[in-house]
């Protein structure tokens, strides 16, 4: 397949637009996740969503809709376990993460052979993304974008320190819940692009690349979005040209950009 199809054919233009929307949203959320030391939350929520995907296939509902429900509920469950001090954050994430993944595997295996569509959710397959996925990506991008813009200052205060934020009147518990839901929305949108197993490629790697250079959160988010979009365009071009898996190629493109950025920083430091 020629990479020029993404510029000339309406269907592939929609695929590219979906990927860019998701990449921009995921990388922006990734900056706040890294600042708050919760990098694994995105990956964990992605695995939680797999149970919802499995339920969708079993009962005949839209998999992304049920994935969204499970992702939000799972993320809130992790937040509740941590807040009530029943488990530490990493242990709570591991508990809900593995339980949800196990439930998804059991549900899928109960139907016999793993359907091709399920594999596309695990590893990502943008070519199977239709108009409904584009509308979902657009809606999530708008919700998350408005949410981050509205909560910009409180999120920065919490990133600097929850106790300091409380002193300044920030409702930290409520803010954590809202941000957790925004993260779940973002992750579910990313699943169609890179798959459950590779969500970190869009959420964390571009953010980590940009934060190494940025001097402010605003710069970090703009840089992360630029890196994520570039990784999507490069990954889709390579995957279309050489008939490779799109999700994995996008992730490798992001990783290559991180490695290149790190090398440049090291050489600049020596200079």
C-alpha positions in Angstrom: 0.0 0.0 0.0 1.3 3.4 -0.9 1.8 6.0 1.8 0.4 8.7 -0.5 -3.1 7.2 0.1 -3.1 9.1 3.5 -3.1 12.3 1.5 -5.3 11.5 -1.4 -8.0 9.1 -0.3 -10.8 10.3 2.0 -10.9 7.0 4.0 -7.2 7.1 4.7 -7.3 10.8 5.4 -9.8 10.0 8.2 -7.5 7.3 9.5 -4.7 9.9 9.7 -6.9 12.5 11.3 -8.0 10.0 13.9 -4.4 9.1 14.7 -3.3 12.7 15.0 -6.2 13.6 17.3 -5.4 10.6 19.6 -1.7 11.3 19.6 -2.2 15.0 20.5 -4.6 14.1 23.4 -2.5 11.2 24.7 0.8 13.1 24.8 -0.8 16.1 26.6 -2.1 13.9 29.3 1.2 12.0 29.5 3.0 15.2 30.6 0.8 15.5 33.6 1.1 11.8 34.4 4.9 12.1 34.4 4.9 15.2 36.5 2.7 13.4 39.1 4.8 10.3 39.1 2.0 8.1 37.7 3.5 7.0 34.4 2.2 3.5 34.7 -1.5 4.6 35.2 -2.0 4.9 31.5 -0.6 1.4 30.8 -2.7 0.0 33.6 -5.9 1.6 32.5 -5.3 0.2 29.0 -5.1 -3.3 30.4 -8.3 -2.6 32.4 -10.1 -1.6 29.2 -9.4 -5.0 27.7 -12.0 -6.6 29.9 -14.5 -4.1 28.5 -13.4 -4.9 25.0 -14.0 -8.6 25.7 -17.4 -7.9 27.1 -18.3 -5.9 24.0 -17.5 -8.8 21.7 -19.3 -11.3 23.9 -22.6 -9.4 24.2 -22.4 -7.8 20.8 -22.0 -4.2 22.0 -19.5 -1.6 20.6 -16.2 -2.7 22.2 -14.8 0.8 22.6 -18.0 1.8 24.6 -17.7 -1.1 27.0 -13.9 -0.5 27.1 -14.5 3.1 28.2 -16.8 2.0 31.0 -14.3 -0.6 32.3 -11.4 1.8 32.0 -13.1 4.6 34.0 -14.4 2.2 36.7 -11.1 0.4 37.0 -9.1 3.7 37.2 -11.5 5.0 39.9 -11.2 1.7 41.8 -7.4 2.1 41.8 -7.8 5.7 43.1 -10.2 4.5 45.8 -7.9 1.7 47.0 -5.0 4.1 47.2 -7.0 6.9 48.9 -8.4 4.5 51.6 -4.9 3.2 52.1 -5.9 -0.4 51.5 -3.0 -0.7 49.1 -0.1 1.4 47.9 -0.7 3.0 44.4 1.5 0.4 42.6 -0.1 -2.5 44.4 -3.6 -1.2 43.7 -2.8 -0.7 40.1 -1.3 -4.2 39.8 -4.4 -5.7 41.4 -7.0 -4.1 39.3 -4.8 -4.3 36.1 -4.2 -8.1 36.3 -7.8 -8.8 37.4 -9.2 -6.9 34.5 -6.8 -8.5 32.0 -7.5 -12.0 33.3 -11.3 -11.4 33.0 -10.8 -10.2 29.4 -8.7 -13.3 28.5 -11.3 -15.6 30.1 -14.2 -14.0 28.2 -12.3 -14.1 24.9 -11.2 -17.7 25.4 -14.8 -18.7 26.2 -15.6 -17.9 22.6 -13.0 -20.3 21.1 -10.4 -18.9 18.8 -9.4 -15.3 19.4 -11.2 -13.1 16.8 -9.1 -11.0 14.5 -10.9 -7.9 15.7 -9.8 -8.6 19.3 -6.1 -8.9 18.2 -6.5 -5.5 16.5 -7.5 -4.0 19.8 -4.5 -5.6 21.5 -1.9 -4.5 19.0 -3.7 -1.6 17.2 -4.9 -1.5 13.6 -5.7 1.9 12.3 -6.9 0.6 9.0 -9.9 -0.9 10.8 -10.9 2.4 12.3 -14.1 3.8 10.8 -16.2 6.9 11.1 -17.3 5.9 14.6 -13.7 5.7 15.8 -13.0 9.1 14.3 -16.1 10.7 16.0 -15.0 9.1 19.3 -11.5 10.4 19.0 -12.8 13.9 18.2 -15.2 13.9 21.1 -12.5 12.6 23.6 -10.0 15.2 22.3 -12.5 18.0 22.9 -13.4 16.7 26.4 -9.9 16.2 27.5 -8.6 19.4 25.9 -11.3 21.5 27.6 -10.7 19.6 30.9 -7.0 20.2 30.9 -7.4 23.8 30.0 -10.0 24.3 32.7 -8.0 22.5 35.4 -4.6 23.8 34.3 -3.6 25.7 37.4 -4.9 23.2 39.9 -3.2 20.4 38.1 0.1 22.3 38.2 -0.3 23.0 41.9 -1.0 19.3 42.7 2.0 18.3 40.5 4.2 20.5 42.8 2.8 18.9 45.9 -0.6 17.7 47.1 -0.2 19.2 50.6 0.7 22.6 49.3 -2.3 22.4 46.9 -4.6 21.6 49.8 -3.4 24.6 51.7 -4.3 26.8 48.7 -7.8 25.4 48.7 -7.5 22.9 45.8 -9.9 19.9 46.2 -7.2 17.4 45.6 -9.4 14.3 46.0 -11.9 15.6 43.5 -9.2 16.7 41.1 -7.6 13.3 41.2 -10.9 11.6 40.3 -11.5 14.0 37.4 -7.9 13.6 36.1 -8.2 9.8 36.4 -11.4 9.9 34.2 -9.6 12.1 31.6 -6.8 9.6 31.6 -9.2 6.7 31.0 -10.8 8.5 28.2 -7.5 9.2 26.6 -6.3 5.6 26.9 -9.4 4.2 25.3 -9.0 6.5 22.4 -5.4 5.4 22.0 -6.3 1.7 22.0 -7.5 1.8 18.4 -4.3 3.5 17.3 -1.5 1.5 19.0 -3.4 -1.2 20.9 -3.8 -2.2 24.6 -0.2 -3.5 24.8 1.4 -0.4 23.3 -0.5 2.5 24.8 2.6 3.8 26.6 4.1 4.5 23.2 1.7 7.4 22.7 1.1 8.5 26.3 4.5 8.4 27.9 7.3 8.4 25.3 6.5 11.7 23.5 6.0 13.4 26.9 9.3 12.0 28.2 11.0 13.2 25.0 9.6 16.8 25.3 10.1 17.1 29.1 13.8 16.6 28.7 14.1 19.9 26.8 11.2 21.9 28.1 11.5 24.6 30.8 7.8 24.9 31.5 4.7 22.6 31.5 3.3 24.6 28.5 6.5 23.9 26.5 6.4 20.3 27.5 2.9 19.8 26.3 3.5 21.5 23.0 6.7 19.6 22.5 5.0 16.3 23.4 2.2 16.9 21.0 4.7 17.7 18.2 6.7 14.5 18.9 3.5 12.3 19.1 2.1 13.7 15.8 5.5 13.3 14.1 5.7 9.7 15.4 2.2 8.9 14.0 3.0 10.4 10.6 6.3 8.6 10.4 5.0 5.4 11.7 2.0 5.3 9.4 4.3 6.1 6.4 6.7 3.3 7.2 4.0 0.8 8.0 2.1 1.6 4.8 5.2 1.4 2.7 6.5 -1.9 4.1 3.2 -3.5 5.2 4.1 -3.5 8.9 1.8 -3.4 11.9 0.8 0.3 12.3 0.6 0.4 16.2 4.0 -1.2 16.7 5.6 1.0 14.0 4.2 4.2 15.6 5.6 3.1 18.9 9.0 2.4 17.5 9.0 5.7 15.7 8.3 7.5 19.1 11.1 5.4 20.8 13.5 6.3 18.0 12.7 10.0 18.4 13.3 9.7 22.2 16.7 8.0 21.5 17.7 10.6 19.0 16.7 13.4 21.4 18.7 11.8 24.2 21.8 11.5 21.9 21.5 15.1 20.9 21.2 16.3 24.5 24.2 14.2 25.5 26.4 15.6 22.6 25.2 19.1 23.3 26.2 18.6 27.0 29.7 17.5 26.0 30.0 20.5 23.7 
